Amino acid sequence: MRAATVCLLVLAFTGVSTGMEPEPWLTPKALKPGDTIAVIAPAAPATHPEFAAYVKLMEGKGYQVISKPGLVGRKDHYLGGTDDERAGEINEYLRDPRVRMIMPVRGGYGVSRILDRIDYAALRRDPKIIAGYSDLTALHLGAARHARVVTFHSPMAMRDLWREQEPAYAFAARSFRRAVFAEQYRIGERGFVVEGPEGHQAKALVGGKATGRLLGGNLSLVVTLMGTPHALEPKGAILFLEDVSEPAYRIDRYLSQLRLGGVLDQVAGVVLGSFTTKDEKEEKDTDRVLKDYFGKLKVPVVTRYPVGHTPQNATLPHGALVELDADRGTLKVLENPVRVD
């Protein structure tokens, strides 16, 4: 194999640029009453009660909510439809000028199967708010890599947002509203601090400040996409990671791949969110693994940030320019992640 080919393979694996100047980042329009929200099931299937509750909630606030006929109950094995159905609905809404937000019902499995079918050019032409977390990490990374559009690692329709009146989910709903709704922005103001739940404080593992594009999401998905055209581009990024129901040895394996792939050597800072485990012993083992990999980095690192598979799930603008202050445990968005007309 020629040296040039080997070099390109290494660059693709780590997400390093091959020398072409990337396009500038774009932001979608902020959401306002009267806008159309398209609900999709790109991963696991939708179920009726929660889906209906979310539609009723948003229509009551003055938004138009649309979805494909038969979305609820559509199923292909453990997926919310065939690859053609799931990719097709995303592309239809990316190309529809009426749609201002694409909201997944839930995560699960399967988004990585359709990343090479997504019309990123349509998203670039008309940036829309794309929400979600967990398996939706794949779509966020694809949109960042191919469209350079800010998306939102956020609560979703069925799992979280329909429950906004419940005290446990009030913070998640408030954080989502702060990030994407037009009413939250004032003329002349630029950026904001991502607020945490009352009484919660992220902890510094390595102190200091850093600035960069906020990229990442679910650890297993970040690792899954390494070596593909949709991989995270780590150079100068503020990397954020979370995961759920993964034993410590698997977290260890994922992080070793990030380290061996050169990702941890390139990031400007790290935000570690929730790593939900089954018991206290597993939690302690996971904490030790995180310290092993991140405690000796020479960039700012915070742990226990309120993001991930937990009701205390802050909305983070994926791809936006942010400042991480590890000593204070804060993330400040330095630019508005949405456009307000």
C-alpha positions in Angstrom: 0.0 0.0 0.0 1.4 3.4 -0.9 2.3 5.9 1.8 -0.2 8.5 0.5 -3.0 6.0 0.8 -2.0 5.0 4.3 -1.9 8.7 5.3 -5.4 9.3 4.0 -6.7 6.3 5.9 -5.2 7.5 9.1 -6.7 11.0 8.6 -10.2 9.5 7.9 -10.0 7.3 11.0 -9.1 10.2 13.4 -11.3 12.8 11.7 -8.4 15.0 10.8 -8.9 17.4 7.9 -7.2 16.4 4.7 -6.3 20.0 3.9 -9.4 21.3 2.3 -10.8 24.4 3.9 -14.1 23.6 5.6 -17.2 25.7 4.9 -18.3 28.1 7.6 -20.8 26.9 10.2 -24.5 27.8 9.7 -27.3 28.0 12.2 -31.0 27.3 11.8 -33.8 29.8 12.4 -35.2 29.9 16.0 -38.5 28.2 16.6 -41.6 30.5 16.9 -45.3 29.9 17.1 -46.8 29.0 13.8 -43.7 27.0 12.7 -44.0 23.4 11.6 -42.4 20.6 13.6 -41.8 17.3 11.8 -41.8 14.3 14.1 -39.7 11.3 13.0 -38.8 7.8 14.2 -35.2 7.4 12.9 -34.2 4.8 15.5 -36.6 2.7 17.7 -40.4 2.7 17.0 -42.9 5.3 18.2 -45.6 4.4 20.7 -49.0 6.1 20.8 -49.6 7.6 24.3 -46.4 9.6 24.6 -46.5 10.6 20.9 -50.0 11.9 21.1 -49.2 13.8 24.3 -46.3 15.6 22.6 -48.4 16.5 19.6 -51.1 17.9 21.8 -48.6 19.8 23.9 -47.0 21.6 20.9 -50.2 22.2 19.0 -51.6 23.8 22.2 -48.6 26.2 22.1 -49.4 27.2 18.5 -47.1 25.0 16.5 -48.0 22.8 13.5 -47.0 19.2 14.1 -46.7 16.8 11.2 -45.6 13.2 10.8 -45.7 10.4 8.2 -49.0 8.4 8.2 -48.6 5.2 10.2 -45.5 6.5 12.1 -46.9 5.2 15.4 -46.6 1.4 15.3 -44.3 1.4 12.2 -41.7 -1.3 12.9 -39.1 -3.3 11.3 -37.6 -5.8 13.8 -36.3 -3.4 16.6 -36.3 -0.4 14.3 -38.9 2.2 13.7 -39.3 1.2 10.1 -37.1 0.1 7.2 -34.0 1.9 6.3 -35.8 3.4 3.2 -38.7 4.6 5.4 -36.5 6.2 8.1 -34.1 7.9 5.7 -36.9 8.9 3.4 -38.8 10.8 6.0 -35.7 12.6 7.2 -34.9 13.7 3.6 -38.5 14.7 2.9 -38.5 17.0 5.8 -35.0 18.4 5.1 -36.3 19.4 1.6 -39.6 20.8 2.9 -39.3 24.6 3.4 -42.3 24.6 5.8 -40.4 22.4 8.4 -38.4 24.4 10.9 -37.6 21.6 13.4 -37.1 17.9 13.0 -37.9 16.2 16.3 -37.2 12.4 16.9 -39.6 10.6 19.0 -36.8 8.6 20.7 -33.4 7.1 20.3 -32.6 3.4 20.3 -30.7 1.8 17.4 -30.4 2.3 13.6 -29.5 5.9 12.8 -25.9 4.9 11.8 -27.4 2.5 9.2 -28.8 5.4 7.2 -26.2 8.1 7.5 -25.0 7.6 3.9 -28.5 8.2 2.6 -29.1 11.6 4.2 -29.5 14.7 2.0 -26.9 16.9 3.8 -26.9 19.3 0.8 -30.6 20.1 1.6 -29.7 20.8 5.2 -26.9 23.1 4.2 -29.3 25.0 1.8 -32.0 25.4 4.5 -30.7 24.7 8.0 -33.3 23.3 10.3 -33.3 22.6 14.0 -32.4 18.9 14.4 -32.9 17.6 18.0 -32.3 14.4 19.9 -29.6 12.5 21.8 -28.5 8.9 22.3 -28.6 7.2 18.9 -29.2 10.6 17.3 -25.6 11.3 18.0 -24.9 9.7 14.6 -27.1 12.3 12.9 -25.5 15.2 14.7 -22.1 14.0 13.7 -23.2 13.5 10.1 -24.7 17.0 10.0 -21.5 18.5 11.5 -19.2 16.7 9.1 -21.2 17.1 5.8 -23.4 20.2 6.3 -21.6 22.3 8.9 -24.9 23.1 10.5 -25.4 23.5 14.3 -27.8 20.9 15.7 -29.0 20.2 19.2 -28.1 17.4 21.5 -31.4 17.6 23.4 -34.4 15.8 25.0 -36.8 14.2 22.6 -40.6 14.0 22.1 -41.5 10.7 23.7 -38.8 10.2 26.3 -38.7 13.6 27.8 -40.5 16.7 26.4 -44.1 15.5 26.6 -43.5 15.3 30.4 -42.4 18.9 30.9 -45.0 19.5 33.6 -43.4 16.8 35.8 -40.9 18.3 38.2 -38.2 15.8 37.3 -38.3 16.9 33.6 -38.8 20.6 34.1 -35.1 21.4 33.8 -34.7 19.5 30.5 -37.7 21.3 29.0 -36.4 24.7 30.2 -32.9 24.1 28.8 -34.3 23.0 25.4 -36.5 26.1 25.3 -33.6 28.4 26.1 -31.6 27.0 23.2 -34.0 26.8 20.3 -37.1 29.1 20.9 -37.1 32.6 19.5 -38.7 34.1 22.6 -35.6 33.4 24.6 -33.4 35.7 22.5 -33.0 39.5 22.7 -31.8 41.8 20.1 -28.1 42.6 20.6 -27.5 39.7 23.0 -25.0 37.1 21.9 -24.6 33.6 23.4 -25.5 32.4 26.9 -24.3 30.2 29.7 -25.8 26.7 29.7 -27.6 26.6 33.0 -27.6 23.4 35.1 -30.3 22.1 37.4 -30.7 23.9 40.7 -28.1 22.7 43.2 -26.0 20.8 40.6 -22.4 21.6 40.0 -20.1 19.9 37.4 -16.7 19.0 38.9 -13.3 19.8 37.5 -11.1 16.8 36.8 -8.5 19.0 35.1 -8.8 22.7 35.7 -8.5 25.6 33.2 -10.4 27.3 30.3 -10.7 26.4 26.6 -12.6 27.5 23.6 -13.7 25.3 20.6 -16.6 23.8 18.7 -18.8 21.6 20.9 -18.9 18.1 19.4 -19.7 14.6 20.6 -22.6 12.9 22.3 -23.1 9.2 23.1 -19.7 7.6 23.5 -20.6 4.3 21.8 -21.8 6.2 18.7 -18.8 8.4 18.6 -16.6 5.3 18.6 -18.8 3.5 16.1 -18.3 6.2 13.5 -14.5 6.4 13.8 -13.0 5.3 10.5 -16.1 6.4 8.5 -16.7 9.6 6.5 -19.1 10.7 9.3 -16.5 10.6 12.1 -16.1 13.3 14.6 -13.4 15.9 13.8 -11.6 16.3 17.1 -9.0 18.9 16.3 -9.6 21.9 18.6 -13.0 20.7 19.7 -14.6 20.7 23.1 -15.5 17.0 23.2 -18.6 16.0 25.3 -19.5 12.3 26.0 -22.2 10.4 27.8 -23.5 6.8 27.8 -26.0 4.5 29.5 -26.0 0.9 30.7 -22.4 0.2 29.6 -20.3 -1.7 32.1 -16.9 -0.2 33.0 -14.9 -2.6 30.9 -16.8 -1.4 27.7 -16.3 2.2 28.6 -12.7 1.4 29.0 -12.6 -0.3 25.6 -14.3 2.7 23.9 -12.0 5.2 25.5 -8.9 3.2 24.5 -10.1 3.4 20.9 -10.4 7.2 21.2 -6.9 7.4 22.8 -5.3 5.0 20.3 -7.0 6.8 17.4 -5.4 10.1 18.5 -8.7 11.8 19.4 -7.8 12.7 23.0 -4.5 14.3 21.8 -6.4 16.7 19.6 -9.3 18.1 21.6 -9.2 21.4 23.4 -11.3 20.3 26.4 -13.7 17.6 27.6 -17.1 17.5 29.1 -18.1 14.2 30.7 -21.8 13.8 31.3 -23.9 11.1 32.7 -22.7 7.5 32.5 -25.7 5.7 33.9 -24.9 2.3 35.5 -26.8 -0.5 37.1 -25.3 -0.2 40.6 -23.0 1.6 42.9 -20.0 -0.7 42.3 -20.3 -0.2 38.5 -20.5 3.5 39.0 -17.3 3.5 41.0 -15.5 1.4 38.4 -16.7 3.7 35.7 -15.5 6.8 37.6 -12.1 5.1 37.9 -11.9 4.4 34.1 -12.9 8.0 33.3 -10.1 9.3 35.6 -7.6 6.9 34.1 -8.2 8.4 30.6 -9.0 12.0 31.3 -7.3 12.8 34.6 -3.9 13.3 33.0 -4.9 15.3 29.9 -3.4 18.7 29.6 -6.7 20.3 28.7 -9.7 21.3 30.9 -12.0 18.4 31.8 -15.2 18.4 33.8 -17.2 15.5 35.1 -20.8 14.9 36.1 -22.1 17.5 33.7 -25.9 17.4 33.4 -26.2 15.8 30.0 -27.2 12.3 28.9 -29.7 9.5 29.7 -31.1 11.3 32.7 -34.1 13.6 33.3 -31.5 16.3 34.1 -30.5 16.5 30.4 -29.3 19.9 29.3 -29.6 20.9 25.6 -26.2 21.4 24.0 -25.8 23.1 20.6 -23.7 20.6 18.7 -21.1 22.4 16.6 -21.5 25.8 18.3 -18.5 27.7 19.5 -18.3 27.5 23.3 -16.0 28.3 26.2 -15.4 25.6 28.8 -14.4 26.8 32.3 -13.5 23.7 34.2 -12.8 25.5 37.4 -16.3 26.9 37.5 -17.9 23.8 35.9 -19.6 25.9 33.2 -20.2 26.0 29.5 -20.8 29.3 27.8 -22.1 29.4 24.2 -20.2 32.2 22.6 -22.6 32.7 19.6 -26.3 32.3 19.2 -26.9 28.7 17.9 -30.1 29.9 16.2 -31.0 32.9 14.0 -33.7 35.2 15.1 -35.4 37.3 12.5 
